[in-house]
Amino acid sequence: MVAKAKRDMSDIAIIDGVAYRWHIHREPQWATNDGAKGLCIAVEPQENPQKILLMEYPFPPPNRHQQRPKVSKSDVAARIKEAIDAGWDPESRGKPFTYIIPPGGSRA
């Protein structure tokens, strides 16, 4: 089986007047050490990036017609807002902030 190429998907989301640049960091995959990993989107402020946000979606359920999860720009913007409300401070420094999207909470 041939591996699927990584999508080149990125955009800018404006939340509360601040521009955030996002891109697909990792496609869903089955990792032997860590189990299943869902779609992961990396986000950082467009101006003066400091701390990166990693939004991890749940691993998609098995399906006969395995397809990549759809990513909508409006959902990504809503999730960035949720991550800020959950404690991500884009102006702070340090390790990336991981925001795990609960199962069933994915609108992508």
N, CA, C and O atoms as a DFTB+ gen file, in Angstrom:
432 C
 N C O
     1  1       0.849      -1.177       0.000
     2  2       0.000       0.000       0.000
     3  2       0.893       1.238       0.000
     4  3       1.864       1.313       0.753
     5  1       0.561       2.192      -0.837
     6  2       1.334       3.417      -0.965
     7  2       0.794       4.448       0.024
     8  3      -0.417       4.630       0.146
     9  1       1.699       5.115       0.721
    10  2       1.296       6.152       1.673
    11  2       0.765       7.362       0.918
    12  3       1.248       7.713      -0.159
    13  1      -0.240       7.987       1.515
    14  2      -0.804       9.197       0.909
    15  2       0.129      10.370       1.177
    16  3       0.725      10.482       2.248
    17  1       0.238      11.233       0.187
    18  2       1.061      12.422       0.351
    19  2       0.397      13.377       1.333
    20  3      -0.829      13.427       1.431
    21  1       1.200      14.119       2.046
    22  2       0.686      15.095       3.006
    23  2       0.024      16.253       2.262
    24  3       0.554      16.761       1.274
    25  1      -1.139      16.655       2.755
    26  2      -1.829      17.797       2.152
    27  2      -1.068      19.074       2.472
    28  3      -0.518      19.238       3.561
    29  1      -1.052      19.956       1.514
    30  2      -0.449      21.267       1.743
    31  2      -1.591      22.240       1.958
    32  3      -2.013      22.935       1.034
    33  1      -2.091      22.285       3.192
    34  2      -3.236      23.133       3.495
    35  2      -2.869      24.082       4.617
    36  3      -2.439      23.660       5.691
    37  1      -3.043      25.364       4.358
    38  2      -2.757      26.370       5.373
    39  2      -3.625      27.590       5.082
    40  3      -4.156      27.746       3.982
    41  1      -3.756      28.446       6.085
    42  2      -4.562      29.644       5.917
    43  2      -4.298      30.582       7.081
    44  3      -3.504      30.286       7.974
    45  1      -4.971      31.708       7.052
    46  2      -4.915      32.694       8.124
    47  2      -6.313      32.781       8.735
    48  3      -7.299      32.880       8.005
    49  1      -6.409      32.745      10.061
    50  2      -7.677      32.917      10.769
    51  2      -7.573      34.193      11.598
    52  3      -6.555      34.441      12.244
    53  1      -8.621      34.990      11.574
    54  2      -8.660      36.228      12.351
    55  2      -9.580      36.006      13.549
    56  3     -10.775      35.768      13.376
    57  1      -9.035      36.082      14.754
    58  2      -9.805      35.922      15.982
    59  2      -9.572      37.152      16.842
    60  3      -8.437      37.468      17.197
    61  1     -10.652      37.843      17.172
    62  2     -10.588      39.057      17.991
    63  2      -9.568      40.060      17.447
    64  3      -8.842      40.694      18.214
    65  1      -9.517      40.199      16.127
    66  2      -8.634      41.171      15.494
    67  2      -7.184      40.747      15.350
    68  3      -6.363      41.521      14.858
    69  1      -6.854      39.537      15.768
    70  2      -5.476      39.040      15.670
    71  2      -5.420      37.957      14.591
    72  3      -6.277      37.075      14.547
    73  1      -4.415      38.027      13.728
    74  2      -4.245      37.041      12.651
    75  2      -3.390      35.869      13.138
    76  3      -2.307      36.061      13.691
    77  1      -3.896      34.650      12.920
    78  2      -3.184      33.423      13.275
    79  2      -2.966      32.612      12.007
    80  3      -3.891      32.398      11.224
    81  1      -1.741      32.168      11.819
    82  2      -1.370      31.344      10.675
    83  2      -1.474      29.878      11.108
    84  3      -0.957      29.512      12.164
    85  1      -2.139      29.030      10.302
    86  2      -2.259      27.612      10.649
    87  2      -1.953      26.734       9.436
    88  3      -2.089      27.154       8.287
    89  1      -1.534      25.497       9.734
    90  2      -1.275      24.508       8.691
    91  2      -1.437      23.106       9.276
    92  3      -1.390      22.918      10.492
    93  1      -1.628      22.132       8.395
    94  2      -1.725      20.747       8.851
    95  2      -0.332      20.294       9.267
    96  3       0.613      20.314       8.478
    97  1      -0.234      19.888      10.524
    98  2       1.040      19.458      11.089
    99  2       1.228      17.948      10.898
   100  3       2.330      17.475      10.620
   101  1       0.117      17.199      11.058
   102  2       0.196      15.735      10.935
   103  2      -1.163      15.200      10.493
   104  3      -2.202      15.609      11.011
   105  1      -1.141      14.292       9.539
   106  2      -2.352      13.585       9.117
   107  2      -2.636      12.466      10.121
   108  3      -1.735      12.069      10.859
   109  1      -3.879      11.945      10.166
   110  2      -4.153      10.823      11.059
   111  2      -3.244       9.645      10.725
   112  3      -2.973       9.367       9.557
   113  1      -2.776       8.958      11.767
   114  2      -1.879       7.819      11.546
   115  2      -1.946       6.859      12.724
   116  3      -2.293       7.230      13.845
   117  1      -1.603       5.624      12.430
   118  2      -1.493       4.620      13.465
   119  2      -0.019       4.507      13.815
   120  3       0.782       4.049      13.000
   121  1       0.341       4.918      15.015
   122  2       1.736       4.866      15.457
   123  2       1.870       3.716      16.446
   124  3       1.086       3.624      17.392
   125  1       2.833       2.852      16.248
   126  2       2.959       1.669      17.083
   127  2       3.282       1.998      18.537
   128  3       2.803       1.301      19.432
   129  1       4.068       3.025      18.803
   130  2       4.436       3.361      20.180
   131  2       3.332       4.098      20.920
   132  3       3.102       3.846      22.103
   133  1       2.653       5.000      20.240
   134  2       1.670       5.868      20.894
   135  2       0.228       5.530      20.571
   136  3      -0.676       6.219      21.044
   137  1      -0.022       4.493      19.781
   138  2      -1.386       4.185      19.380
   139  2      -1.823       5.085      18.244
   140  3      -0.993       5.576      17.478
   141  1      -3.124       5.304      18.131
   142  2      -3.673       6.092      17.032
   143  2      -3.511       7.581      17.307
   144  3      -3.754       8.047      18.421
   145  1      -3.108       8.306      16.307
   146  2      -2.970       9.764      16.385
   147  2      -3.884      10.373      15.327
   148  3      -3.843       9.979      14.162
   149  1      -4.704      11.327      15.735
   150  2      -5.599      11.981      14.795
   151  2      -4.919      13.139      14.084
   152  3      -3.725      13.386      14.252
   153  1      -5.708      13.834      13.293
   154  2      -5.234      15.014      12.577
   155  2      -4.710      16.043      13.575
   156  3      -5.305      16.237      14.634
   157  1      -3.612      16.696      13.248
   158  2      -3.034      17.719      14.125
   159  2      -2.774      18.974      13.293
   160  3      -2.163      18.915      12.226
   161  1      -3.251      20.108      13.803
   162  2      -3.073      21.385      13.129
   163  2      -2.212      22.288      14.008
   164  3      -2.484      22.446      15.199
   165  1      -1.176      22.878      13.418
   166  2      -0.288      23.793      14.144
   167  2      -0.733      25.226      13.867
   168  3      -1.059      25.583      12.735
   169  1      -0.740      26.045      14.928
   170  2      -1.199      27.431      14.836
   171  2      -0.185      28.329      15.532
   172  3       0.380      27.960      16.562
   173  1       0.042      29.511      14.963
   174  2       0.875      30.514      15.617
   175  2       0.433      31.894      15.160
   176  3      -0.097      32.042      14.058
   177  1       0.646      32.905      15.993
   178  2       0.292      34.257      15.567
   179  2       1.109      34.656      14.339
   180  3       2.286      34.315      14.225
   181  1       0.473      35.374      13.433
   182  2       1.184      35.790      12.224
   183  2       2.265      36.811      12.568
   184  3       3.357      36.776      12.001
   185  1       1.965      37.714      13.489
   186  2       2.943      38.712      13.937
   187  2       3.613      38.208      15.218
   188  3       2.923      37.793      16.149
   189  1       4.919      38.239      15.275
   190  2       5.671      37.887      16.474
   191  2       5.283      36.530      17.062
   192  3       4.828      36.469      18.204
   193  1       5.453      35.428      16.297
   194  2       5.095      34.114      16.829
   195  2       5.971      33.731      18.023
   196  3       7.194      33.856      17.967
   197  1       5.350      33.273      19.081
   198  2       6.067      32.858      20.289
   199  2       5.769      31.389      20.581
   200  3       6.603      30.515      20.346
   201  1       4.575      31.134      21.094
   202  2       4.198      29.785      21.515
   203  2       3.244      29.166      20.497
   204  3       2.229      29.764      20.142
   205  1       3.573      27.984      20.038
   206  2       2.773      27.292      19.030
   207  2       1.631      26.545      19.709
   208  3       1.785      26.008      20.806
   209  1       0.490      26.520      19.039
   210  2      -0.664      25.738      19.462
   211  2      -0.744      24.510      18.567
   212  3      -0.697      24.630      17.343
   213  1      -0.866      23.323      19.170
   214  2      -1.099      22.093      18.417
   215  2      -2.508      21.618      18.747
   216  3      -2.788      21.244      19.885
   217  1      -3.391      21.633      17.762
   218  2      -4.765      21.170      17.958
   219  2      -4.849      19.734      17.452
   220  3      -4.673      19.472      16.262
   221  1      -5.123      18.802      18.377
   222  2      -5.180      17.384      18.026
   223  2      -6.625      16.911      17.985
   224  3      -7.329      16.915      18.995
   225  1      -7.052      16.504      16.790
   226  2      -8.389      15.948      16.603
   227  2      -8.347      14.456      16.947
   228  3      -7.285      13.839      16.870
   229  1      -9.496      13.866      17.327
   230  2      -9.509      12.434      17.619
   231  2      -9.249      11.606      16.355
   232  3      -9.506      12.059      15.239
   233  1      -8.738      10.394      16.548
   234  2      -8.493       9.489      15.420
   235  2      -9.837       9.104      14.823
   236  3     -10.753       8.746      15.564
   237  1      -9.981       9.168      13.500
   238  2     -11.273       8.840      12.886
   239  2     -11.614       7.357      13.047
   240  3     -10.714       6.516      13.044
   241  1     -12.900       7.026      13.187
   242  2     -13.283       5.620      13.311
   243  2     -12.946       4.859      12.029
   244  3     -12.910       5.443      10.946
   245  1     -12.697       3.537      12.157
   246  2     -12.389       2.739      10.959
   247  2     -13.533       2.828       9.947
   248  3     -14.708       2.905      10.308
   249  1     -13.150       2.815       8.677
   250  2     -14.122       2.986       7.614
   251  2     -13.623       2.222       6.402
   252  3     -12.424       2.206       6.121
   253  1     -14.547       1.585       5.678
   254  2     -14.148       0.866       4.465
   255  2     -13.549       1.807       3.433
   256  3     -12.619       1.437       2.717
   257  1     -14.064       2.994       3.355
   258  2     -13.582       3.970       2.387
   259  2     -12.773       5.022       3.129
   260  3     -13.204       6.164       3.288
   261  1     -11.602       4.618       3.577
   262  2     -10.748       5.484       4.392
   263  2     -10.450       6.786       3.656
   264  3      -9.871       6.775       2.570
   265  1     -10.848       7.898       4.251
   266  2     -10.578       9.207       3.676
   267  2     -10.001      10.102       4.749
   268  3     -10.203       9.883       5.943
   269  1      -9.290      11.100       4.307
   270  2      -8.749      12.071       5.253
   271  2      -9.885      12.928       5.796
   272  3     -10.841      13.220       5.077
   273  1      -9.788      13.333       7.055
   274  2     -10.831      14.211       7.596
   275  2     -10.864      15.535       6.844
   276  3      -9.833      16.058       6.421
   277  1     -12.073      16.063       6.689
   278  2     -12.214      17.368       6.045
   279  2     -11.842      18.452       7.051
   280  3     -12.131      18.338       8.242
   281  1     -11.207      19.486       6.563
   282  2     -10.805      20.606       7.409
   283  2     -11.500      21.858       6.879
   284  3     -11.291      22.261       5.735
   285  1     -12.328      22.465       7.726
   286  2     -12.981      23.705       7.299
   287  2     -12.329      24.876       8.018
   288  3     -11.947      24.779       9.184
   289  1     -12.211      25.969       7.304
   290  2     -11.565      27.160       7.866
   291  2     -12.349      27.703       9.053
   292  3     -11.758      28.191      10.016
   293  1     -13.679      27.622       8.990
   294  2     -14.493      28.134      10.097
   295  2     -14.316      27.273      11.349
   296  3     -14.309      27.799      12.462
   297  1     -14.174      25.953      11.178
   298  2     -13.955      25.080      12.332
   299  2     -12.597      25.349      12.974
   300  3     -12.483      25.396      14.198
   301  1     -11.573      25.523      12.145
   302  2     -10.239      25.810      12.678
   303  2     -10.271      27.113      13.483
   304  3      -9.693      27.184      14.567
   305  1     -10.939      28.134      12.962
   306  2     -11.035      29.407      13.681
   307  2     -11.758      29.230      15.014
   308  3     -11.338      29.785      16.029
   309  1     -12.850      28.453      15.013
   310  2     -13.594      28.207      16.259
   311  2     -12.733      27.452      17.262
   312  3     -12.779      27.735      18.459
   313  1     -11.953      26.500      16.785
   314  2     -11.082      25.714      17.683
   315  2      -9.946      26.574      18.237
   316  3      -9.549      26.390      19.388
   317  1      -9.426      27.488      17.463
   318  2      -8.385      28.395      17.968
   319  2      -8.953      29.226      19.106
   320  3      -8.299      29.405      20.134
   321  1     -10.171      29.736      18.927
   322  2     -10.837      30.515      19.982
   323  2     -11.026      29.660      21.235
   324  3     -10.792      30.134      22.347
   325  1     -11.448      28.399      21.064
   326  2     -11.614      27.487      22.201
   327  2     -10.285      27.275      22.925
   328  3     -10.244      27.252      24.155
   329  1      -9.203      27.121      22.167
   330  2      -7.884      26.892      22.772
   331  2      -7.434      28.110      23.571
   332  3      -6.838      27.968      24.639
   333  1      -7.716      29.302      23.061
   334  2      -7.378      30.527      23.806
   335  2      -8.170      30.552      25.112
   336  3      -7.625      30.874      26.167
   337  1      -9.464      30.210      25.036
   338  2     -10.306      30.158      26.238
   339  2      -9.840      29.076      27.213
   340  3     -10.037      29.197      28.422
   341  1      -9.212      28.005      26.674
   342  2      -8.729      26.904      27.513
   343  2      -7.354      27.166      28.116
   344  3      -6.853      26.354      28.894
   345  1      -6.731      28.310      27.760
   346  2      -5.466      28.642      28.400
   347  2      -4.271      28.873      27.504
   348  3      -3.192      29.194      28.003
   349  1      -4.423      28.721      26.181
   350  2      -3.284      28.990      25.305
   351  2      -3.037      30.488      25.267
   352  3      -3.928      31.264      24.920
   353  1      -1.832      30.889      25.623
   354  2      -1.433      32.289      25.570
   355  2      -0.403      32.422      24.453
   356  3       0.769      32.105      24.655
   357  1      -0.827      32.889      23.272
   358  2       0.091      32.938      22.138
   359  2       1.269      33.880      22.320
   360  3       2.248      33.794      21.579
   361  1       1.188      34.784      23.304
   362  2       2.286      35.721      23.527
   363  2       3.312      35.212      24.525
   364  3       4.358      35.833      24.715
   365  1       3.017      34.074      25.171
   366  2       3.982      33.514      26.120
   367  2       5.021      32.694      25.357
   368  3       4.870      32.435      24.163
   369  1       6.059      32.296      26.053
   370  2       7.116      31.490      25.445
   371  2       7.081      30.102      26.058
   372  3       6.420      29.878      27.072
   373  1       7.787      29.182      25.446
   374  2       7.890      27.837      26.003
   375  2       7.434      26.762      25.034
   376  3       7.336      26.976      23.826
   377  1       7.158      25.593      25.609
   378  2       6.767      24.438      24.807
   379  2       5.434      24.693      24.115
   380  3       4.638      25.515      24.567
   381  1       5.197      23.978      23.008
   382  2       3.903      24.112      22.339
   383  2       2.756      23.740      23.282
   384  3       2.897      22.855      24.126
   385  1       1.644      24.411      23.131
   386  2       0.431      24.138      23.898
   387  2      -0.404      23.164      23.084
   388  3      -0.745      23.452      21.937
   389  1      -0.740      22.014      23.660
   390  2      -1.541      21.015      22.959
   391  2      -2.983      21.109      23.423
   392  3      -3.270      20.969      24.612
   393  1      -3.881      21.344      22.491
   394  2      -5.314      21.393      22.765
   395  2      -5.936      20.162      22.130
   396  3      -5.964      20.040      20.905
   397  1      -6.438      19.245      22.959
   398  2      -7.017      17.999      22.464
   399  2      -8.519      18.197      22.301
   400  3      -9.228      18.504      23.259
   401  1      -8.981      18.019      21.096
   402  2     -10.405      18.168      20.791
   403  2     -11.106      16.867      21.179
   404  3     -10.711      15.794      20.724
   405  1     -12.145      16.953      22.020
   406  2     -12.792      15.730      22.503
   407  2     -13.475      14.949      21.385
   408  3     -13.928      15.541      20.405
   409  1     -13.555      13.612      21.524
   410  2     -14.270      12.798      20.515
   411  2     -15.708      13.291      20.403
   412  3     -16.352      13.617      21.401
   413  1     -16.187      13.335      19.183
   414  2     -17.536      13.827      18.950
   415  2     -17.604      15.335      18.881
   416  3     -18.623      15.902      18.486
   417  1     -16.512      15.992      19.268
   418  2     -16.481      17.436      19.225
   419  2     -15.946      17.969      17.918
   420  3     -15.907      19.181      17.711
   421  1     -15.535      17.084      17.039
   422  2     -14.943      17.499      15.770
   423  2     -16.017      17.908      14.790
   424  3     -16.941      17.147      14.506
   425  1     -15.888      19.124      14.272
   426  2     -16.787      19.590      13.228
   427  2     -16.063      19.614      11.895
   428  3     -16.623      20.041      10.885
   429  1     -14.832      19.161      11.889
   430  2     -14.050      19.202      10.644
   431  2     -14.502      18.140       9.678
   432  3     -13.954      18.030       8.581
